[in-house]
C-alpha cells in the first residue's frame, strides 16, 4: 500500500513538549541505527529477550521496510533524531485480524508517555487495516511496559508461558479506551500551556534592527509588570534593552530559558526556532506578523514555523498575537504588547486578535475585574482555545473562563473539552459572525452548518453563549463573584417604584420569574435597606435578588454600599445591583470574604435590564449543571459491521469520485437502517393505476397513495397523500384525483404504503459537515417548520438527555404533548430513534446524509414511513482524531 500520510501526527508528550509521529521509511535506516546505539543494554534485553547489542543489516532492512497493512511501524522524532519506535506484525494463519505489537523507547525519553502514544496510533492504524486484536509478549520485570498496556483502557487478558507474560486485548475504540486517551490528552496539553504561563525565565528576541520598538515594549512590560523571573533581551544590534543587558543569540544566554518572545520578521523565524531548540526552550510566543495574516505566501511561512517548532519539541502561541499574561503573584508575567497588567483575579480570558485583546484588557481594567491568566492566540497556528481550556480545567486560580472566538478549528474537540470544563466552572463565550469560516490568518475548514447548529453545540457543552463583549463582562461579574442561582425566581428591592416596576418587567422579558418586590422610601436608613435585602434573600421561593437603588446624596451611596456588602458576605444566593449608574466590580463594592471561604463582591450594572439579562444567562447554565448527566445509551440491535459492509459495497460498486455522493436505493436504505434497529415501512413504487391496485391487494388494503414529487410533499395541506384506501374503486378514485395534480415536468411518481394510524409527523436528519462532522436535526414535518426554521440540532455522540432536550426545545413541542387536541406522543420511543440515527451517523462518516423524511410519532411509539440516504468516499482517517491524540493542523 502507498505511504499513509494521514497517519502522520504532531503530538504532545506527557511533559507538555511536542514531537512528531509518522510511519517508518526505508530512508530511516541510518537514523534507526543511531537511535538503537543510544538505547541501553537493559532496554534492548526487554525488547528482544536476549542480549542484542547491534542491529544487523537484515534487521535494519526488516524494521524499516513495511507494507503499511500487515506490517506497520511508527517512529517518534524530535528534530532529526528518532526517540521511540513501535510496530505491529499480523500473525500468519487463520487469525489474520490478530497482530503482535512491540515498542522500544530511548532511555533518556522514557517516562514521557511515548509507549502509550505509540499504542494509540498503532491501534488506530490496525482498526483501519482490519486488525481486531493485539498480542504482546513482555518479560515480567518489565513493569513499565506492562503498566502501559494495563492503563490503555482495553480489556486485557494475560497468562504466563516459559517465564514470559503473554497479553491479549481487543483494540476496539470503546468508551473506556477513548476516555483514557482523552484524559492523557488533557494532562499533556494542559502541561504544555502551563509551562508557557509559568515560565521562570524569558528571552525576548528582537529583530536586530535599530529602534526595534516591539522588543523594547515587551521588555518594558515584563519589567513594569513585576515579573519575578529572569529577563534576557536578545538583539545583536544593542548592548541592552530598556536597561537590561542583551545577548546576541538565545544560545549565548548563560542560564536556562523557559519561554521565548519572538519579535523578528517572519523569514528570520526558522533560525530563532533552531536557537531556542538548542537552548531547551519550552515554548514560543510569536508577536510579530507577516504570516497567514498577509496572505498565501505568509501562510506557507506560518506552516513552516509551526512544523519546525513542533518537530523540535516546542509549542507556539501566535504568530501575530498580543501575547500572554499571568497575574499570579508568584509569577506576575506580562509577556505581551499591552501595558495594561490587570489585577489578580479569578477569570481566565482567551482571544485571538491582538488588537481586540488590547481593547479587552482596557475593558477589564475599566470594569475592575481581575484576571488569572490571559492568552491572545493571534493566528492560532498551534496553541488554540482548546489547549488553553485544558489548562484552565485544573488551574485552581481560575474559577471562570471567558472565550472570544473568531473561529473554531476543531469543534468536535472543543465540544467535549468545553463540556468537561463547564461541569466544574462557568465558560462564557462570545462568538463572532466569522466563527465558521475564520478571519484572515485563522484557516479553518468551511462549514455548511446553520448558525442554529453552532449555537446548539455551545448549549450542548454547557457554554454560556453571549452576543457582545459587554454582555460577556456582565455575565463574568456574576459567575466570578457571586454564587450560582438555583432557579429563575428573582426578587427586586428598590427605592424607586418606577425603576422597580421596569425591573420586574425586564425580568419577565428575560425569562425570569418575579417572586417579590420590596419597595423602600427614598432616604431609608441602612438598617431598613439591609432588612429588606435579607427578607428577600431568606424567602424560600427566591433564587436571586436584584437591588435597584438610586442615591440622592453621597451619604445614600455609603448606606447602600454597607448594606449590600454585609448581605452579600452572608448569602448563598446571588445578589446584584443597578446602582449609581456604576458598571463592574466597583471600588465602592470591593470583594469581601463570604460564606464557606468564598470571595464575593456585588456586581453593579448601569441599568436593571443588563443585570437581569446576565442573570438569565447564568440561570440557564445552572439548569445545565443540574440536569442529569446523561449517557450514550446501550442500544440493542446494532450491527455496525453489517452497516459498514452495506456502505462499502455500494462505494466499491459505484464509480463515484472522492467528494461526490451517490444516493442509495430504497432497499439498501432499508437494510442500512435495519442494521441500527430502525424499521423502515415498506413502500411499493407504482407508475400505473393497475400497479397501485395490485400493491393495495399485496399489502392487505388499509393503505395510502402518496405522490413523491418534492413540490407536492412540501404542501402544508398534505394534498399529496390519499388515505384510507380499502378497495379497488377507492384506489382508482385516489389515482385519478392525485394524477391531476402531477405536472408533466415532475420526475417523481407514486408509492403505496400501509396506513400508519394517527400521530404527529416529524423528521430526523443527519449530515456530515466538513468542519463539525456529524450533525443531527429534529423537527415537526411540514412547511411551517421549514419556514420558521424550527429545528433542534445536536452533535453526536448523543446522550439520552441530549435526545430528550431536542424534542422539548422546538417551538412545535406542544404538539408532541397532545396540545391542542389528540394523545401525547411516546417521547421515549422518539428519543431512542433520534439516538439510533445519531449513532449510525457517528459510526459511519461515509453516510454523507441520512434523512428520515417522515416519521409518525404517536402514543403507539414511532413508525418510520420514509427515508433517504447518500454515501460518499471520505479521506482516510477522516475522524481518526477522535481515537488518537494529535495536534490539529489548520488547512491550507
Phi, psi and omega in degrees: 000155180292167181297123183277084184298334182289350176278346178293145181202139164277135186229160176249129181274172185303326183276003178094356178276161182262161175204172180241132179242134181203162174296147180289155181230152176305329179290356179275005188304308183295318180293325178294319178298317179296320176300313183296328179293333180275347181281140182288161179298325180296315179295323176296321179295318178298327182282318188249358179063023180195163174296126185216073190293328183222156174267134176282169178298324177294320177300313183299316180295319181293320183286329184264349180250109182230166181259001180059022177225288177272340177231112185234137178218141176240148170240148171250128184238149168231118187066233180259004185255142169277132178244350178199151179224138173221149183206159166227148177230122179294142179283149177282160176103203187290330184272073181289345181263016178244135181224147176268134185242145180207155181224158170214122182241132178303137187304320182295344183245007176289148183089003179257009176083019183291321179298320179294318178298314180298320179297317179302312184287326175294321179295319178295317177298318179298317179300320178296330183262011176088007177281137182246336186223139172253145171234153180209139173254127185225138174292140185302329181273003174273068189295326182296317180290320178299318180295323177302316180291317183293328185272004186283345180092001177272159178280109191258133171245142182221156176199167181245142175210117180054044175077009180242134177278127181252118183252138179226131178204137173290147184254022176301140181280075180287167177300324180295313181296317179294323177298318177298316180300316182292326177295319177293319178300316179301311183295319183292314182291324176298318180294323181296323178284321180302320182296331178282314186284342180246026182303136179263358176204140186228131171257132178252108187265110181270176186282340185085359179269147178299139179069038179289091187291329185293313180291325176298320180294320179298315179296317181298319181289326176297315181292312183295331180283354178078033181305131185273351182263192180269140180245128181234096172294140178235109181199109184292349184271350185225161177269335179207160177232117180053037177086000180258127182303138184254160178237153182286332183209156176299326181296336183278350181293131186288327183259178178291153179232124180269322188223141176240126171266119190252120180233042181254157175302150185306318181296338181270354185299321182304320180291328176293318179300316180296319178297316181293321179296318180295332181274347181085025178294143182274324185204162179239139168245108186261106183269340182285152179262202182096017182249228183298341178292348181252356179125195188296320180296318177293329179296323177297315178298323181294315179295323178294318179301310183293316180300317180292317181298313180296321181299331180260011172092010184256144168265154184233129167257126185111211355286184178060045183241167177281326180125198183229156179221137172230114186272000180306132182304332180285348181238305179050058186259113170250081180266060184215172177272005180267130176285349181278118173254102185296156177293156178295131182210201191247008188246132171262137184234131176236134172215175181250301185297134177293317180296318178294323179299319178296319178294322180297317180296326176291322178294321177300316180296318182294323183278348181073026181265127179276147177247149170273309180214157180221132179227122170253116188269354178059235180287354176053046182287333181228275180296128184239181175300328177298317179298316183291324174300319178302320179293313183293336181304325184249356184286116184290338180282344184254116181252351176207152186235134175243132181234125172251102192255120173264341176199159177233112184283326182223081185297325182296318178290318178305319183300311183281331177289315180297322179298320180295317180292316184295339179290344181235341179207145184296140174240119181247130184228136168250127186249125179282168181294343184264014184305321186284331183253325178092136177284181179302132180095344181246084183281122174223159176295144178289155180229147174255006183292137177291156179306327180296328178290322177295317178298321179296325178298319178296314179297318181299326181272358180081015180279135175278105182267132179234169187262335185222164176295320179300318180292327177299315180289329175301315180290321182300321179301322181287309188289335182274333189235003180224153174294160180282143176288148178275344182193189187268007186275123185234143173248146181245128174245124186220164170238023175215110185300324181293312178294324178297318178296319177298321179295319179296319179293321179294326179296316179296319179298329180278358180091014179263166179247125179275122182241028177152146177222116178259119183253128178252148177283153177300134180083015179300142180291165184300320182293328177292320177296314181298319180297316180297319179294318180295319179299319178295316180296322185280347181297128184294338181261020178243133181254340181203157182231135173246125176260121177250100189235130181241105180282141176264334181226166178300325180296327178297317181300320179295319179295316181298315181300314181298317181293316182297313182293325180294314181290319181298325183293337185253349189268151173254012177244152181289141177230127175224168185216152166252107199217117171062019186057024178277151186227123175109199175266091193279164177296334180286338181237067186289156176300140179228164178288129181250197181293149176057032176075010181284165180242110189239157170213155179267108180291141183247144181231146181288345180211148180300325183300320179296315181299317185286325175297317178297317180298320179297321177298318182290326176300318177300320177295319179298322177296319179299317179296324186278345183290158176302146184297331181073160177209154176288114189298148173275084184283138176274173177057038176253124178231083183299321181298320178296318179296320179295321178297321179297310182295315179298323179295319178295314182292327179291328182267351183256136178272071183252121178292157178304136181092337177272164184234155175232140181278143177273144175285170188300318182292322179292321176299318180299316181293321180297314180294322180298329179295341177246024173072023179250118180270122176262120181298144183292135172239132180252111178293139179222149179238349178227163179295324179298317178296324179294320177296316179297322179294320178298318178295320180298322182273356178085025182056189193064051189237174173236152172248125184235133170278137185258004178298128184304322183294332178277323181296336182273358181290138184291336184269006179054038182290353179274001184239133173243120190258169170055052177267120186238352183218170177300315183297318179296323178293319180296320178295316179297318180299315182296319183292315183286328182297329180293340180269353183269119179285157181295336181278348181289126180276338183279167181232232183230159170225153175246137185211151177298150173294138183256356181091184181274146178176185179258121179284127179230166179231137176236124183233155173211136180228160176260110181267141182301330183261312187271346187078220183286138175230130179250138178230155182217140176194166175284134182293138176141165184291331181297315179297321180294318183288324183268001182054045183270076182232147172254141184234149171210160177250120178296158004286144182258137171273170176297327178292319177303313181297319179296321180292326178301318182291323185281336192271349178286154182294331181275010183305325179303333177299327182282346179263009178092013181258137359274341181223158175099171183278152178290150181280146172287089185293332178300317178294321179293319177300318180296320179297318177299318180295323179293318177297315180297320180296316179299313183292325179291322184286325191233091182294342179294339174284095186293323180210139176225125187228109170276089191295330180214113174240125177267118181252130181208189178294341180279349185120219180232147176227117182274110187261338181210144180202153174216160181205150172233145177236153181210151174288140177239158179298145180302140178069024186307315180244025180295338181295348176289337189243357177222156178277128175203147176278138181290136174249117181301146180291160177293000000 
